[in-house]
Amino acid sequence: MKTVFCLAEDREGTEVGLKLVVLGLARHCPGSRVVIFREKSAPGFEEWLGKFPEVRLEARRLEGANSWNCKPQALLALMGSEADTDTQWVWLDSDLLITSDVREVLSGVAPGTLVVTQEPQSAADQGSRIRTEGWGLPVGREHPCTFNSCLVRVTAGHRRLLERWQELLADERYVAASKLGLKEKPVHLWSDQDVLNAVLGSAEFAGLEVRMLRHGLEVLHTGGALAFTLGERMACLFRREPVLLHAIGIKPWVLLRMEHREPGSFAWLRRLLQETSPYVHHARQYRGQLEEPSDWFDYRTPTGMVLNAVAFGHWALRGLPVAVACRVARSLRLM
């Protein structure tokens, strides 16, 4: 099948993430079409994209979309009104790094199968049932793991799923909740991916096949102390780096900037986790191609340098001592 990669961003200062996605796709998925929806960009971004003939910038706003609540809108806009049975559309978050050919992971997947990724096992309230019931939808199937939507692969047969997802994102309950802090809203209204989980667990889509890219093996959410568990790390010692590296949480190009100031031990820990993350290590190879100030790559601390050295260059060992220390602290109720 033909593959079209899709991204959308309306948040200020996210061009660096988009550039890293484009560079990864250009290296590992050459010849694939890439469409980026971004109404307003920083000076020079459109000119930079011009170096990649397979990339098209759609400088327009997606109706009904905002922030990260734009995935179904973007995918439906690319699909258009006609059913194209020879194409798969692949949504990618703007904080992903591509380390190998994504198309190989998708090559054996049937057209009718939806592809998403696995949320870290350490995340709270796992599974679809709590989200489906929260929306008042009849439960048709219970998915035990929470799905993460940093990658969503669809075909023409998934149009109704995307439409239903979009409908709930426009629901007044979700719109009202989006103005609240995370701790102030119920789990089924946390984010767009929680809505997707609710829909996938509903009776309407009980028969839909779902392929989940496994955490640690095919996707790695980096930046959190407990996201990549000790067991997952040990299982990955003799495996290649996941095809997707996902910089969840506050972005390294924000957190590690020289002018960024955030006092406190927790802020120090967050910076250390990014300094030792596989995402930052992998991104450094593209520094010369970003064509913008990138002093966040220069952030180094004695602790971080030691931790990176004892990882012996292995992606699964980066940040391991910090993960172990945080796990012990949590078991002792110190965090």
ChimeraX attribute file (.defattr): number of C-alpha atoms within 10 A of each C-alpha:
attribute: neighborCount
match mode: 1-to-1
recipient: residues
	/A:1	13
	/A:2	11
	/A:3	20
	/A:4	19
	/A:5	22
	/A:6	25
	/A:7	22
	/A:8	29
	/A:9	27
	/A:10	20
	/A:11	14
	/A:12	10
	/A:13	13
	/A:14	17
	/A:15	20
	/A:16	18
	/A:17	22
	/A:18	23
	/A:19	21
	/A:20	22
	/A:21	20
	/A:22	25
	/A:23	19
	/A:24	21
	/A:25	23
	/A:26	19
	/A:27	13
	/A:28	17
	/A:29	19
	/A:30	11
	/A:31	14
	/A:32	15
	/A:33	19
	/A:34	22
	/A:35	18
	/A:36	21
	/A:37	20
	/A:38	18
	/A:39	15
	/A:40	16
	/A:41	16
	/A:42	10
	/A:43	8
	/A:44	11
	/A:45	18
	/A:46	15
	/A:47	9
	/A:48	13
	/A:49	17
	/A:50	13
	/A:51	9
	/A:52	15
	/A:53	10
	/A:54	16
	/A:55	21
	/A:56	16
	/A:57	17
	/A:58	14
	/A:59	13
	/A:60	12
	/A:61	17
	/A:62	19
	/A:63	10
	/A:64	12
	/A:65	19
	/A:66	15
	/A:67	11
	/A:68	15
	/A:69	19
	/A:70	22
	/A:71	29
	/A:72	23
	/A:73	21
	/A:74	22
	/A:75	25
	/A:76	19
	/A:77	13
	/A:78	14
	/A:79	18
	/A:80	11
	/A:81	10
	/A:82	7
	/A:83	12
	/A:84	12
	/A:85	12
	/A:86	11
	/A:87	16
	/A:88	19
	/A:89	22
	/A:90	22
	/A:91	24
	/A:92	22
	/A:93	21
	/A:94	24
	/A:95	22
	/A:96	26
	/A:97	30
	/A:98	26
	/A:99	20
	/A:100	18
	/A:101	17
	/A:102	17
	/A:103	16
	/A:104	11
	/A:105	12
	/A:106	18
	/A:107	10
	/A:108	8
	/A:109	14
	/A:110	12
	/A:111	21
	/A:112	14
	/A:113	16
	/A:114	20
	/A:115	22
	/A:116	21
	/A:117	24
	/A:118	22
	/A:119	25
	/A:120	24
	/A:121	16
	/A:122	13
	/A:123	11
	/A:124	10
	/A:125	15
	/A:126	17
	/A:127	19
	/A:128	27
	/A:129	26
	/A:130	20
	/A:131	28
	/A:132	26
	/A:133	15
	/A:134	15
	/A:135	18
	/A:136	11
	/A:137	16
	/A:138	15
	/A:139	21
	/A:140	17
	/A:141	18
	/A:142	18
	/A:143	16
	/A:144	12
	/A:145	18
	/A:146	25
	/A:147	27
	/A:148	21
	/A:149	21
	/A:150	23
	/A:151	24
	/A:152	22
	/A:153	25
	/A:154	24
	/A:155	24
	/A:156	20
	/A:157	15
	/A:158	16
	/A:159	18
	/A:160	13
	/A:161	19
	/A:162	19
	/A:163	15
	/A:164	16
	/A:165	22
	/A:166	22
	/A:167	12
	/A:168	19
	/A:169	25
	/A:170	15
	/A:171	10
	/A:172	10
	/A:173	12
	/A:174	19
	/A:175	13
	/A:176	12
	/A:177	16
	/A:178	17
	/A:179	10
	/A:180	11
	/A:181	9
	/A:182	13
	/A:183	8
	/A:184	11
	/A:185	16
	/A:186	12
	/A:187	16
	/A:188	23
	/A:189	24
	/A:190	19
	/A:191	17
	/A:192	23
	/A:193	22
	/A:194	22
	/A:195	24
	/A:196	26
	/A:197	25
	/A:198	30
	/A:199	27
	/A:200	29
	/A:201	27
	/A:202	23
	/A:203	15
	/A:204	17
	/A:205	15
	/A:206	14
	/A:207	12
	/A:208	15
	/A:209	14
	/A:210	16
	/A:211	16
	/A:212	20
	/A:213	23
	/A:214	16
	/A:215	21
	/A:216	27
	/A:217	17
	/A:218	18
	/A:219	25
	/A:220	29
	/A:221	24
	/A:222	25
	/A:223	27
	/A:224	20
	/A:225	22
	/A:226	20
	/A:227	20
	/A:228	22
	/A:229	19
	/A:230	17
	/A:231	9
	/A:232	15
	/A:233	18
	/A:234	13
	/A:235	13
	/A:236	18
	/A:237	13
	/A:238	10
	/A:239	13
	/A:240	14
	/A:241	20
	/A:242	21
	/A:243	23
	/A:244	28
	/A:245	25
	/A:246	22
	/A:247	24
	/A:248	16
	/A:249	12
	/A:250	14
	/A:251	15
	/A:252	24
	/A:253	19
	/A:254	13
	/A:255	21
	/A:256	23
	/A:257	17
	/A:258	14
	/A:259	10
	/A:260	11
	/A:261	10
	/A:262	11
	/A:263	8
	/A:264	8
	/A:265	9
	/A:266	10
	/A:267	13
	/A:268	12
	/A:269	15
	/A:270	18
	/A:271	23
	/A:272	24
	/A:273	23
	/A:274	26
	/A:275	29
	/A:276	27
	/A:277	26
	/A:278	27
	/A:279	25
	/A:280	21
	/A:281	16
	/A:282	14
	/A:283	19
	/A:284	14
	/A:285	9
	/A:286	13
	/A:287	14
	/A:288	10
	/A:289	11
	/A:290	16
	/A:291	13
	/A:292	12
	/A:293	11
	/A:294	16
	/A:295	13
	/A:296	19
	/A:297	18
	/A:298	12
	/A:299	16
	/A:300	14
	/A:301	12
	/A:302	8
	/A:303	12
	/A:304	20
	/A:305	13
	/A:306	11
	/A:307	20
	/A:308	22
	/A:309	13
	/A:310	14
	/A:311	16
	/A:312	10
	/A:313	12
	/A:314	16
	/A:315	23
	/A:316	25
	/A:317	22
	/A:318	24
	/A:319	26
	/A:320	24
	/A:321	15
	/A:322	18
	/A:323	20
	/A:324	15
	/A:325	13
	/A:326	17
	/A:327	18
	/A:328	13
	/A:329	12
	/A:330	12
	/A:331	10
	/A:332	9
	/A:333	8
	/A:334	9
	/A:335	9
